[in-house]
Amino acid sequence: MNQDFVEQRDESFYLVGSRVPLASIVREFQNGQSPESIRSAFPTLTLEQVYGAITFYLGHRLEVDEDLAARARDEEAFSETHPAPADLKAKLERARHQLHSR
């Protein structure tokens, strides 16, 4: 494991020295966002950390994909027991779309 950029905590992967889960970076990367765009969305990270996270993902896809699947299951279970109001979901989706269109 590349100790410079990614570490395993609480059965998941995080960027070293931050609370940013690797899953957040990988999802943006999988959605076609450039490292520079990802960096803009996570201002506490450096561009080097973003590239390091992507490099780690590319070298450890199986492990990271398993982590992503586990996180998705946890998020889905939480959403089922704690549904968000429809208007809030619409606002979040619009904001997400605006962020990605920049």
Chimera marker file (.cmm) of the C-alpha trace (Angstrom):
<marker_set name="trace">
<marker id="1" x="0.000" y="0.000" z="0.000" r="1" g="1" b="0" radius="0.5"/>
<marker id="2" x="1.342" y="3.422" z="-0.887" r="1" g="1" b="0" radius="0.5"/>
<marker id="3" x="1.699" y="4.901" z="2.608" r="1" g="1" b="0" radius="0.5"/>
<marker id="4" x="2.315" y="8.377" z="1.170" r="1" g="1" b="0" radius="0.5"/>
<marker id="5" x="-1.238" y="8.904" z="-0.077" r="1" g="1" b="0" radius="0.5"/>
<marker id="6" x="-3.676" y="6.215" z="1.087" r="1" g="1" b="0" radius="0.5"/>
<marker id="7" x="-4.130" y="4.398" z="4.362" r="1" g="1" b="0" radius="0.5"/>
<marker id="8" x="-6.635" y="1.908" z="5.661" r="1" g="1" b="0" radius="0.5"/>
<marker id="9" x="-8.726" y="3.037" z="8.651" r="1" g="1" b="0" radius="0.5"/>
<marker id="10" x="-11.929" y="1.623" z="10.067" r="1" g="1" b="0" radius="0.5"/>
<marker id="11" x="-12.040" y="-1.073" z="7.374" r="1" g="1" b="0" radius="0.5"/>
<marker id="12" x="-11.964" y="1.524" z="4.585" r="1" g="1" b="0" radius="0.5"/>
<marker id="13" x="-9.436" y="3.585" z="2.627" r="1" g="1" b="0" radius="0.5"/>
<marker id="14" x="-8.715" y="7.261" z="3.321" r="1" g="1" b="0" radius="0.5"/>
<marker id="15" x="-6.256" y="9.805" z="2.049" r="1" g="1" b="0" radius="0.5"/>
<marker id="16" x="-3.406" y="10.109" z="4.535" r="1" g="1" b="0" radius="0.5"/>
<marker id="17" x="-3.740" y="13.062" z="6.890" r="1" g="1" b="0" radius="0.5"/>
<marker id="18" x="-7.342" y="13.759" z="5.941" r="1" g="1" b="0" radius="0.5"/>
<marker id="19" x="-10.897" y="12.651" z="6.543" r="1" g="1" b="0" radius="0.5"/>
<marker id="20" x="-11.485" y="12.232" z="2.803" r="1" g="1" b="0" radius="0.5"/>
<marker id="21" x="-12.389" y="8.658" z="1.870" r="1" g="1" b="0" radius="0.5"/>
<marker id="22" x="-10.671" y="7.267" z="-1.191" r="1" g="1" b="0" radius="0.5"/>
<marker id="23" x="-14.137" y="6.284" z="-2.417" r="1" g="1" b="0" radius="0.5"/>
<marker id="24" x="-15.023" y="9.959" z="-2.889" r="1" g="1" b="0" radius="0.5"/>
<marker id="25" x="-12.036" y="10.537" z="-5.149" r="1" g="1" b="0" radius="0.5"/>
<marker id="26" x="-12.602" y="7.312" z="-7.087" r="1" g="1" b="0" radius="0.5"/>
<marker id="27" x="-16.278" y="8.082" z="-7.731" r="1" g="1" b="0" radius="0.5"/>
<marker id="28" x="-15.353" y="11.461" z="-9.209" r="1" g="1" b="0" radius="0.5"/>
<marker id="29" x="-12.617" y="9.837" z="-11.309" r="1" g="1" b="0" radius="0.5"/>
<marker id="30" x="-15.034" y="7.155" z="-12.543" r="1" g="1" b="0" radius="0.5"/>
<marker id="31" x="-17.496" y="9.912" z="-13.473" r="1" g="1" b="0" radius="0.5"/>
<marker id="32" x="-14.886" y="11.376" z="-15.826" r="1" g="1" b="0" radius="0.5"/>
<marker id="33" x="-13.649" y="14.238" z="-13.660" r="1" g="1" b="0" radius="0.5"/>
<marker id="34" x="-10.046" y="15.333" z="-14.149" r="1" g="1" b="0" radius="0.5"/>
<marker id="35" x="-7.644" y="15.340" z="-11.196" r="1" g="1" b="0" radius="0.5"/>
<marker id="36" x="-7.699" y="19.157" z="-11.297" r="1" g="1" b="0" radius="0.5"/>
<marker id="37" x="-11.499" y="19.184" z="-11.115" r="1" g="1" b="0" radius="0.5"/>
<marker id="38" x="-11.456" y="16.657" z="-8.278" r="1" g="1" b="0" radius="0.5"/>
<marker id="39" x="-8.922" y="18.822" z="-6.448" r="1" g="1" b="0" radius="0.5"/>
<marker id="40" x="-11.294" y="21.796" z="-6.769" r="1" g="1" b="0" radius="0.5"/>
<marker id="41" x="-14.073" y="19.772" z="-5.145" r="1" g="1" b="0" radius="0.5"/>
<marker id="42" x="-11.801" y="18.831" z="-2.221" r="1" g="1" b="0" radius="0.5"/>
<marker id="43" x="-9.909" y="22.016" z="-1.307" r="1" g="1" b="0" radius="0.5"/>
<marker id="44" x="-8.182" y="20.409" z="1.687" r="1" g="1" b="0" radius="0.5"/>
<marker id="45" x="-6.286" y="18.111" z="-0.687" r="1" g="1" b="0" radius="0.5"/>
<marker id="46" x="-3.309" y="18.868" z="-2.869" r="1" g="1" b="0" radius="0.5"/>
<marker id="47" x="-3.200" y="17.923" z="-6.531" r="1" g="1" b="0" radius="0.5"/>
<marker id="48" x="-0.410" y="15.494" z="-5.639" r="1" g="1" b="0" radius="0.5"/>
<marker id="49" x="-2.724" y="13.741" z="-3.150" r="1" g="1" b="0" radius="0.5"/>
<marker id="50" x="-5.444" y="13.427" z="-5.789" r="1" g="1" b="0" radius="0.5"/>
<marker id="51" x="-3.020" y="11.936" z="-8.317" r="1" g="1" b="0" radius="0.5"/>
<marker id="52" x="-1.648" y="9.641" z="-5.589" r="1" g="1" b="0" radius="0.5"/>
<marker id="53" x="-5.161" y="8.475" z="-4.742" r="1" g="1" b="0" radius="0.5"/>
<marker id="54" x="-5.954" y="7.754" z="-8.389" r="1" g="1" b="0" radius="0.5"/>
<marker id="55" x="-2.656" y="5.911" z="-8.808" r="1" g="1" b="0" radius="0.5"/>
<marker id="56" x="-3.421" y="3.829" z="-5.717" r="1" g="1" b="0" radius="0.5"/>
<marker id="57" x="-6.874" y="3.018" z="-7.096" r="1" g="1" b="0" radius="0.5"/>
<marker id="58" x="-5.482" y="1.941" z="-10.461" r="1" g="1" b="0" radius="0.5"/>
<marker id="59" x="-2.994" y="-0.357" z="-8.723" r="1" g="1" b="0" radius="0.5"/>
<marker id="60" x="-5.507" y="-1.821" z="-6.243" r="1" g="1" b="0" radius="0.5"/>
<marker id="61" x="-8.792" y="-1.908" z="-8.152" r="1" g="1" b="0" radius="0.5"/>
<marker id="62" x="-10.136" y="-5.122" z="-6.653" r="1" g="1" b="0" radius="0.5"/>
<marker id="63" x="-9.656" y="-3.978" z="-3.042" r="1" g="1" b="0" radius="0.5"/>
<marker id="64" x="-10.978" y="-0.486" z="-3.714" r="1" g="1" b="0" radius="0.5"/>
<marker id="65" x="-13.964" y="-1.722" z="-5.736" r="1" g="1" b="0" radius="0.5"/>
<marker id="66" x="-14.887" y="-4.009" z="-2.820" r="1" g="1" b="0" radius="0.5"/>
<marker id="67" x="-14.675" y="-0.994" z="-0.504" r="1" g="1" b="0" radius="0.5"/>
<marker id="68" x="-16.850" y="1.063" z="-2.885" r="1" g="1" b="0" radius="0.5"/>
<marker id="69" x="-19.462" y="-1.708" z="-2.987" r="1" g="1" b="0" radius="0.5"/>
<marker id="70" x="-19.524" y="-1.955" z="0.819" r="1" g="1" b="0" radius="0.5"/>
<marker id="71" x="-19.914" y="1.826" z="1.128" r="1" g="1" b="0" radius="0.5"/>
<marker id="72" x="-22.736" y="1.809" z="-1.437" r="1" g="1" b="0" radius="0.5"/>
<marker id="73" x="-24.554" y="-0.902" z="0.534" r="1" g="1" b="0" radius="0.5"/>
<marker id="74" x="-24.133" y="1.079" z="3.771" r="1" g="1" b="0" radius="0.5"/>
<marker id="75" x="-25.350" y="4.292" z="2.132" r="1" g="1" b="0" radius="0.5"/>
<marker id="76" x="-28.354" y="2.538" z="0.616" r="1" g="1" b="0" radius="0.5"/>
<marker id="77" x="-29.306" y="0.971" z="3.953" r="1" g="1" b="0" radius="0.5"/>
<marker id="78" x="-28.994" y="4.350" z="5.665" r="1" g="1" b="0" radius="0.5"/>
<marker id="79" x="-31.093" y="6.064" z="2.970" r="1" g="1" b="0" radius="0.5"/>
<marker id="80" x="-33.822" y="3.462" z="3.365" r="1" g="1" b="0" radius="0.5"/>
<marker id="81" x="-34.068" y="4.066" z="7.102" r="1" g="1" b="0" radius="0.5"/>
<marker id="82" x="-33.481" y="7.859" z="6.897" r="1" g="1" b="0" radius="0.5"/>
<marker id="83" x="-35.123" y="9.143" z="3.701" r="1" g="1" b="0" radius="0.5"/>
<marker id="84" x="-34.299" y="12.703" z="2.669" r="1" g="1" b="0" radius="0.5"/>
<marker id="85" x="-37.110" y="15.075" z="1.712" r="1" g="1" b="0" radius="0.5"/>
<marker id="86" x="-37.735" y="15.126" z="-2.053" r="1" g="1" b="0" radius="0.5"/>
<marker id="87" x="-37.035" y="18.854" z="-2.343" r="1" g="1" b="0" radius="0.5"/>
<marker id="88" x="-33.657" y="18.425" z="-0.637" r="1" g="1" b="0" radius="0.5"/>
<marker id="89" x="-32.710" y="15.624" z="-3.036" r="1" g="1" b="0" radius="0.5"/>
<marker id="90" x="-33.590" y="17.851" z="-6.005" r="1" g="1" b="0" radius="0.5"/>
<marker id="91" x="-31.487" y="20.737" z="-4.646" r="1" g="1" b="0" radius="0.5"/>
<marker id="92" x="-28.517" y="18.448" z="-4.049" r="1" g="1" b="0" radius="0.5"/>
<marker id="93" x="-28.782" y="16.982" z="-7.538" r="1" g="1" b="0" radius="0.5"/>
<marker id="94" x="-28.876" y="20.475" z="-9.096" r="1" g="1" b="0" radius="0.5"/>
<marker id="95" x="-25.834" y="21.535" z="-7.065" r="1" g="1" b="0" radius="0.5"/>
<marker id="96" x="-23.970" y="18.361" z="-8.043" r="1" g="1" b="0" radius="0.5"/>
<marker id="97" x="-24.801" y="18.961" z="-11.699" r="1" g="1" b="0" radius="0.5"/>
<marker id="98" x="-23.608" y="22.587" z="-11.491" r="1" g="1" b="0" radius="0.5"/>
<marker id="99" x="-20.363" y="21.516" z="-9.862" r="1" g="1" b="0" radius="0.5"/>
<marker id="100" x="-19.666" y="18.941" z="-12.565" r="1" g="1" b="0" radius="0.5"/>
<marker id="101" x="-20.493" y="21.337" z="-15.400" r="1" g="1" b="0" radius="0.5"/>
<marker id="102" x="-17.753" y="23.792" z="-14.339" r="1" g="1" b="0" radius="0.5"/>
<link id1="1" id2="2" r="1" g="1" b="0" radius="0.2"/>
<link id1="2" id2="3" r="1" g="1" b="0" radius="0.2"/>
<link id1="3" id2="4" r="1" g="1" b="0" radius="0.2"/>
<link id1="4" id2="5" r="1" g="1" b="0" radius="0.2"/>
<link id1="5" id2="6" r="1" g="1" b="0" radius="0.2"/>
<link id1="6" id2="7" r="1" g="1" b="0" radius="0.2"/>
<link id1="7" id2="8" r="1" g="1" b="0" radius="0.2"/>
<link id1="8" id2="9" r="1" g="1" b="0" radius="0.2"/>
<link id1="9" id2="10" r="1" g="1" b="0" radius="0.2"/>
<link id1="10" id2="11" r="1" g="1" b="0" radius="0.2"/>
<link id1="11" id2="12" r="1" g="1" b="0" radius="0.2"/>
<link id1="12" id2="13" r="1" g="1" b="0" radius="0.2"/>
<link id1="13" id2="14" r="1" g="1" b="0" radius="0.2"/>
<link id1="14" id2="15" r="1" g="1" b="0" radius="0.2"/>
<link id1="15" id2="16" r="1" g="1" b="0" radius="0.2"/>
<link id1="16" id2="17" r="1" g="1" b="0" radius="0.2"/>
<link id1="17" id2="18" r="1" g="1" b="0" radius="0.2"/>
<link id1="18" id2="19" r="1" g="1" b="0" radius="0.2"/>
<link id1="19" id2="20" r="1" g="1" b="0" radius="0.2"/>
<link id1="20" id2="21" r="1" g="1" b="0" radius="0.2"/>
<link id1="21" id2="22" r="1" g="1" b="0" radius="0.2"/>
<link id1="22" id2="23" r="1" g="1" b="0" radius="0.2"/>
<link id1="23" id2="24" r="1" g="1" b="0" radius="0.2"/>
<link id1="24" id2="25" r="1" g="1" b="0" radius="0.2"/>
<link id1="25" id2="26" r="1" g="1" b="0" radius="0.2"/>
<link id1="26" id2="27" r="1" g="1" b="0" radius="0.2"/>
<link id1="27" id2="28" r="1" g="1" b="0" radius="0.2"/>
<link id1="28" id2="29" r="1" g="1" b="0" radius="0.2"/>
<link id1="29" id2="30" r="1" g="1" b="0" radius="0.2"/>
<link id1="30" id2="31" r="1" g="1" b="0" radius="0.2"/>
<link id1="31" id2="32" r="1" g="1" b="0" radius="0.2"/>
<link id1="32" id2="33" r="1" g="1" b="0" radius="0.2"/>
<link id1="33" id2="34" r="1" g="1" b="0" radius="0.2"/>
<link id1="34" id2="35" r="1" g="1" b="0" radius="0.2"/>
<link id1="35" id2="36" r="1" g="1" b="0" radius="0.2"/>
<link id1="36" id2="37" r="1" g="1" b="0" radius="0.2"/>
<link id1="37" id2="38" r="1" g="1" b="0" radius="0.2"/>
<link id1="38" id2="39" r="1" g="1" b="0" radius="0.2"/>
<link id1="39" id2="40" r="1" g="1" b="0" radius="0.2"/>
<link id1="40" id2="41" r="1" g="1" b="0" radius="0.2"/>
<link id1="41" id2="42" r="1" g="1" b="0" radius="0.2"/>
<link id1="42" id2="43" r="1" g="1" b="0" radius="0.2"/>
<link id1="43" id2="44" r="1" g="1" b="0" radius="0.2"/>
<link id1="44" id2="45" r="1" g="1" b="0" radius="0.2"/>
<link id1="45" id2="46" r="1" g="1" b="0" radius="0.2"/>
<link id1="46" id2="47" r="1" g="1" b="0" radius="0.2"/>
<link id1="47" id2="48" r="1" g="1" b="0" radius="0.2"/>
<link id1="48" id2="49" r="1" g="1" b="0" radius="0.2"/>
<link id1="49" id2="50" r="1" g="1" b="0" radius="0.2"/>
<link id1="50" id2="51" r="1" g="1" b="0" radius="0.2"/>
<link id1="51" id2="52" r="1" g="1" b="0" radius="0.2"/>
<link id1="52" id2="53" r="1" g="1" b="0" radius="0.2"/>
<link id1="53" id2="54" r="1" g="1" b="0" radius="0.2"/>
<link id1="54" id2="55" r="1" g="1" b="0" radius="0.2"/>
<link id1="55" id2="56" r="1" g="1" b="0" radius="0.2"/>
<link id1="56" id2="57" r="1" g="1" b="0" radius="0.2"/>
<link id1="57" id2="58" r="1" g="1" b="0" radius="0.2"/>
<link id1="58" id2="59" r="1" g="1" b="0" radius="0.2"/>
<link id1="59" id2="60" r="1" g="1" b="0" radius="0.2"/>
<link id1="60" id2="61" r="1" g="1" b="0" radius="0.2"/>
<link id1="61" id2="62" r="1" g="1" b="0" radius="0.2"/>
<link id1="62" id2="63" r="1" g="1" b="0" radius="0.2"/>
<link id1="63" id2="64" r="1" g="1" b="0" radius="0.2"/>
<link id1="64" id2="65" r="1" g="1" b="0" radius="0.2"/>
<link id1="65" id2="66" r="1" g="1" b="0" radius="0.2"/>
<link id1="66" id2="67" r="1" g="1" b="0" radius="0.2"/>
<link id1="67" id2="68" r="1" g="1" b="0" radius="0.2"/>
<link id1="68" id2="69" r="1" g="1" b="0" radius="0.2"/>
<link id1="69" id2="70" r="1" g="1" b="0" radius="0.2"/>
<link id1="70" id2="71" r="1" g="1" b="0" radius="0.2"/>
<link id1="71" id2="72" r="1" g="1" b="0" radius="0.2"/>
<link id1="72" id2="73" r="1" g="1" b="0" radius="0.2"/>
<link id1="73" id2="74" r="1" g="1" b="0" radius="0.2"/>
<link id1="74" id2="75" r="1" g="1" b="0" radius="0.2"/>
<link id1="75" id2="76" r="1" g="1" b="0" radius="0.2"/>
<link id1="76" id2="77" r="1" g="1" b="0" radius="0.2"/>
<link id1="77" id2="78" r="1" g="1" b="0" radius="0.2"/>
<link id1="78" id2="79" r="1" g="1" b="0" radius="0.2"/>
<link id1="79" id2="80" r="1" g="1" b="0" radius="0.2"/>
<link id1="80" id2="81" r="1" g="1" b="0" radius="0.2"/>
<link id1="81" id2="82" r="1" g="1" b="0" radius="0.2"/>
<link id1="82" id2="83" r="1" g="1" b="0" radius="0.2"/>
<link id1="83" id2="84" r="1" g="1" b="0" radius="0.2"/>
<link id1="84" id2="85" r="1" g="1" b="0" radius="0.2"/>
<link id1="85" id2="86" r="1" g="1" b="0" radius="0.2"/>
<link id1="86" id2="87" r="1" g="1" b="0" radius="0.2"/>
<link id1="87" id2="88" r="1" g="1" b="0" radius="0.2"/>
<link id1="88" id2="89" r="1" g="1" b="0" radius="0.2"/>
<link id1="89" id2="90" r="1" g="1" b="0" radius="0.2"/>
<link id1="90" id2="91" r="1" g="1" b="0" radius="0.2"/>
<link id1="91" id2="92" r="1" g="1" b="0" radius="0.2"/>
<link id1="92" id2="93" r="1" g="1" b="0" radius="0.2"/>
<link id1="93" id2="94" r="1" g="1" b="0" radius="0.2"/>
<link id1="94" id2="95" r="1" g="1" b="0" radius="0.2"/>
<link id1="95" id2="96" r="1" g="1" b="0" radius="0.2"/>
<link id1="96" id2="97" r="1" g="1" b="0" radius="0.2"/>
<link id1="97" id2="98" r="1" g="1" b="0" radius="0.2"/>
<link id1="98" id2="99" r="1" g="1" b="0" radius="0.2"/>
<link id1="99" id2="100" r="1" g="1" b="0" radius="0.2"/>
<link id1="100" id2="101" r="1" g="1" b="0" radius="0.2"/>
<link id1="101" id2="102" r="1" g="1" b="0" radius="0.2"/>
</marker_set>
